[in-house]
Amino acid sequence: MTKIPVTLQISLAPSDFAHAQYLLTHQIRVWREQVSEILLTIDLHRSAGRFSERWEEGRVNLHNLIQSIEGVRVLEVDYGADSQQDVAKLFFGGRMPAPAKDFRGGPFYSYFFALSAATHDHVLHVDSDMFFGGLWPLWLNEALADQMSHPKVLFSAPLPRPPRTDEKLISQSAMIVAGQPHTYNFDTMSTRIFMMSRSRFQSTIGKLHTRHPSARNTIKALIEGNPPQDLPEHLFSCAMREQGLLRREFLGSGAGMWHLHPPYRCADFYKKIPGLIIRCEAGNIPSPQRGDHDINDSLVDWSEARTALSHNRWWRRLLTRISK
């Protein structure tokens, strides 16, 4: 199979090791024969909050994991002034550097650094916690051909769930593309997984505008010690709507390509990751999961994660600080 000029870019941080030790090889195995470059970007800028959990242990283990994988290019996210200026020119019209993190402490600058560092104009970005099924080996070819035929498609991605025969969306709202089975248009962007052309971004949007999140999330950022910056996908989505651009997600020919994402973290999830990879690659998915873009309780018991989340709300942490 002829590889096409696309960079597969996977974002990693030390806190990702607990799942990346299983999922990174799965992701590379799925896409390796379709792409011309595999770029792993490592973000060592530690933030406050849940994104910094298990940092020191994960840093050492992640380094060892990456060194064991052949045929990849590895870059640490460069926060130096020259690099920040290059990223600002490419995505923000040359204005002030993008903030390091979003209001949650999640990645912000690292997304744009990775896109700018890719060798090829087309970049397939994948978050480190994504699972894939279908495994159609020509999906990228089809996605590129579709983008060439539809100038309004800025982002492409595999189907965001195992397919249903009735094509019903259980957990999302989208526009069905007539005449193309299992194909949907969205007017929003998701940073979980996307393929984009940097040149098409330049010719359609040109530059993004940073902005504050909601008042509630701005307060949350200030309490947690994070920048009061909205999510990258919200910036892209706002610009897409202004220009009438689309994100297209589709299954493709043959067995197609689809993905799943874990909405939480818990002991049952980590224990089941190896088995979940096998199930996704084999297409062994229960009916309640089909049509749902997040891994649900038919595959993982999320009760522990939901309980922990309810006891760790930011406003609870604020009240605890005030009471001391």
C-alpha positions in Angstrom: 0.0 0.0 0.0 1.3 3.4 -1.0 1.7 5.8 2.0 0.3 9.3 1.5 1.8 12.6 2.5 0.1 12.9 5.9 1.7 13.2 9.3 0.1 11.2 12.1 0.6 13.3 15.2 -0.1 11.9 18.7 0.0 14.2 21.7 1.4 12.9 25.0 2.2 14.1 28.5 3.6 12.3 31.6 0.1 12.0 33.1 -1.0 10.0 30.0 1.3 7.0 30.6 -1.2 4.9 32.5 -3.3 4.5 29.3 -0.6 5.3 26.7 1.4 2.2 27.7 -1.3 0.2 25.9 -2.9 2.6 23.5 0.1 4.1 21.8 1.1 0.9 20.1 -2.5 0.3 19.1 -2.8 3.7 17.5 0.5 3.4 15.6 -0.5 -0.1 14.5 -3.8 1.2 13.1 -2.3 4.1 11.1 1.3 3.3 10.4 0.8 1.9 6.9 -1.4 4.8 5.8 0.9 7.8 6.7 4.3 9.0 5.7 5.3 10.3 9.1 4.6 9.5 12.7 5.2 12.5 15.1 5.0 12.1 18.8 4.9 15.4 20.7 5.7 15.3 24.4 4.4 18.2 26.6 6.5 18.6 29.7 4.9 21.8 30.8 3.0 20.8 34.0 -0.2 22.6 34.9 -2.5 22.6 38.0 -5.3 20.1 38.3 -6.1 16.7 37.0 -3.9 17.0 34.0 -0.8 16.8 36.2 -1.6 13.6 38.0 1.1 10.9 38.3 3.5 13.4 36.6 7.0 12.4 37.9 6.5 8.6 37.6 4.8 9.0 34.2 7.6 11.2 32.9 10.2 8.4 33.3 7.9 5.6 32.1 6.7 7.6 29.1 10.3 8.3 28.0 11.1 4.5 28.2 7.9 3.7 26.2 8.7 6.1 23.4 12.3 4.9 23.1 11.0 1.4 22.5 9.0 2.4 19.4 10.7 2.3 16.0 10.1 4.6 13.1 8.7 7.6 14.9 9.9 11.2 15.2 9.8 12.6 18.8 9.6 16.2 19.7 9.3 17.9 23.1 6.9 20.8 22.9 9.1 23.9 22.6 7.9 26.9 24.7 10.8 29.0 23.7 10.2 32.6 22.4 11.2 31.8 18.8 8.9 28.7 18.7 6.0 30.6 20.3 6.4 33.4 17.7 6.3 30.8 14.8 3.1 29.3 16.2 1.6 32.8 16.7 2.3 33.7 13.0 0.8 30.5 11.7 -2.4 30.3 13.8 -2.9 33.7 15.5 -2.0 36.3 13.0 1.4 37.0 14.6 -0.2 38.4 17.8 0.9 37.6 21.3 1.9 34.0 22.0 -0.8 31.5 22.8 -1.2 30.6 26.5 0.4 27.4 27.6 -2.9 25.8 28.9 -6.6 26.2 28.9 -8.8 27.1 31.8 -8.8 23.5 33.0 -5.1 23.1 32.9 -5.5 21.1 29.7 -3.3 21.5 26.6 -3.6 24.6 24.5 -0.3 25.8 23.0 0.9 22.2 22.5 -1.9 21.5 19.9 -0.7 24.3 17.7 3.0 23.6 18.2 2.4 20.0 17.1 0.5 21.1 14.0 3.2 23.5 13.0 6.0 20.9 13.6 4.5 18.3 11.3 6.4 17.7 8.0 3.4 17.4 5.8 0.6 19.9 5.1 -2.1 17.4 6.1 -1.9 16.4 9.7 -3.9 13.6 11.4 -4.0 14.5 15.1 -4.9 11.9 17.6 -5.2 12.3 21.4 -3.4 9.6 23.3 -6.6 8.0 24.8 -8.4 7.2 21.5 -9.5 3.6 20.5 -10.0 2.6 16.9 -12.1 0.0 15.1 -13.0 -1.0 11.6 -9.3 -0.5 10.6 -10.1 0.1 6.9 -6.6 0.6 5.4 -7.6 3.2 2.8 -9.6 5.5 5.1 -7.0 8.3 4.8 -7.1 8.1 1.0 -10.8 8.5 1.1 -10.7 11.4 3.5 -8.2 13.3 1.4 -10.2 12.7 -1.7 -13.3 13.9 0.1 -11.6 17.1 1.3 -10.3 17.8 -2.3 -13.9 17.5 -3.6 -15.5 19.7 -0.8 -13.7 23.0 -0.1 -15.9 23.7 2.9 -14.6 20.6 4.8 -11.9 21.8 7.1 -11.7 18.8 9.4 -12.1 15.1 8.7 -12.3 12.2 11.2 -13.4 8.6 11.3 -16.9 7.8 12.5 -17.1 8.8 16.2 -18.7 5.5 17.4 -19.1 1.9 16.3 -21.7 2.1 13.5 -25.4 1.1 13.8 -27.3 -0.4 10.9 -29.9 2.4 11.2 -27.2 5.1 11.3 -28.8 6.7 14.3 -26.7 9.1 16.5 -27.2 8.3 20.2 -25.0 10.9 21.8 -24.4 13.6 19.1 -26.3 16.0 16.8 -25.1 16.3 13.2 -26.3 16.8 9.7 -26.6 13.5 7.7 -24.8 13.8 4.3 -27.3 12.5 1.7 -26.2 9.7 -0.5 -23.2 8.8 1.7 -23.8 6.1 4.3 -22.5 6.8 7.8 -21.4 10.3 6.9 -22.1 13.4 9.0 -21.3 17.1 9.0 -20.8 19.1 12.1 -20.3 22.9 12.5 -18.0 22.4 15.4 -14.4 21.1 15.9 -13.2 18.4 18.2 -9.5 18.2 19.3 -9.8 14.5 20.1 -9.1 13.4 16.6 -9.0 15.4 13.3 -7.3 15.6 10.0 -6.7 19.1 8.6 -4.7 20.9 5.9 -2.7 23.8 7.3 -2.9 25.5 3.9 -6.7 25.2 3.8 -6.8 26.7 7.3 -4.8 29.7 6.0 -6.9 30.2 3.0 -10.3 29.9 4.8 -9.8 31.1 8.4 -6.3 32.6 8.4 -6.1 33.3 12.1 -7.8 32.4 15.3 -8.7 34.8 18.1 -8.0 33.8 21.7 -10.8 34.5 24.2 -11.9 34.0 27.8 -14.2 31.1 28.7 -17.5 31.6 30.4 -17.5 33.6 33.6 -17.9 30.4 35.6 -14.9 28.8 33.9 -12.9 32.0 34.3 -13.4 31.9 38.0 -12.5 28.2 38.0 -9.2 29.0 36.1 -8.3 31.7 38.6 -9.0 29.4 41.5 -6.9 26.5 40.0 -4.1 28.8 38.9 -4.6 28.2 35.2 -4.9 30.8 32.3 -8.4 32.1 31.8 -8.4 30.7 28.2 -11.2 29.0 26.3 -10.6 25.6 24.7 -8.9 25.4 21.3 -11.8 23.5 19.8 -14.1 26.4 20.8 -11.9 28.9 18.9 -11.9 26.7 15.8 -15.6 26.2 16.1 -16.4 29.9 16.3 -14.2 30.6 13.2 -15.8 27.7 11.3 -19.3 29.0 11.9 -18.2 32.5 10.7 -16.8 31.0 7.4 -19.5 28.3 6.9 -16.9 25.5 7.3 -17.5 21.9 8.3 -16.1 18.9 10.2 -17.0 15.7 8.4 -16.9 12.4 10.2 -17.5 9.2 8.2 -17.1 5.5 8.3 -15.7 4.9 4.8 -15.6 1.9 2.5 -15.1 -1.7 3.5 -15.1 -2.2 7.3 -14.5 1.6 7.6 -12.8 3.4 10.5 -14.4 4.5 13.7 -13.2 5.6 17.1 -14.2 5.6 20.8 -13.1 7.9 23.7 -13.1 7.3 27.4 -15.0 10.1 29.2 -13.5 9.3 32.6 -10.6 7.4 34.3 -11.0 4.7 37.0 -9.5 1.4 38.1 -12.0 -0.7 36.0 -11.0 1.3 32.9 -7.3 0.9 33.3 -7.8 -2.8 34.0 -9.8 -3.3 30.8 -7.8 -1.3 28.3 -6.0 -4.3 26.8 -9.3 -6.1 26.4 -11.0 -3.0 25.0 -8.3 -2.7 22.3 -8.9 -6.3 21.3 -12.6 -5.8 21.2 -12.4 -2.6 19.2 -10.0 -4.1 16.6 -12.2 -7.2 16.3 -15.4 -5.2 16.2 -16.8 -7.1 19.2 -19.0 -4.3 20.5 -22.2 -4.6 22.4 -25.4 -3.1 21.0 -25.7 -0.4 23.7 -22.3 1.0 22.7 -23.1 1.3 19.0 -24.0 4.9 18.1 -22.4 6.3 21.3 -19.2 8.2 20.8 -18.0 7.8 24.4 -17.2 4.5 26.0 -20.3 3.8 28.1 -21.3 1.4 30.9 -21.8 -1.5 28.6 -18.0 -1.7 28.3 -16.7 -0.1 31.5 -18.1 0.4 35.0 -17.8 4.2 35.4 -19.5 4.3 38.8 -16.2 4.9 40.7 -15.2 7.7 38.3 -18.5 9.4 38.6 -18.4 9.3 42.4 -14.8 10.7 42.5 -15.8 13.4 40.1 -18.8 14.5 42.2 -16.6 14.8 45.2 -13.8 16.8 43.5 -15.8 19.7 41.9 -13.8 22.9 41.7 -16.3 24.7 43.9 -15.9 22.1 46.6 -12.2 22.7 46.6 -12.9 26.4 46.8 -15.2 26.0 49.8 -12.5 23.8 51.5 -9.9 26.5 51.1 -12.2 29.2 52.4 -13.1 27.1 55.5 -9.4 26.6 56.5 
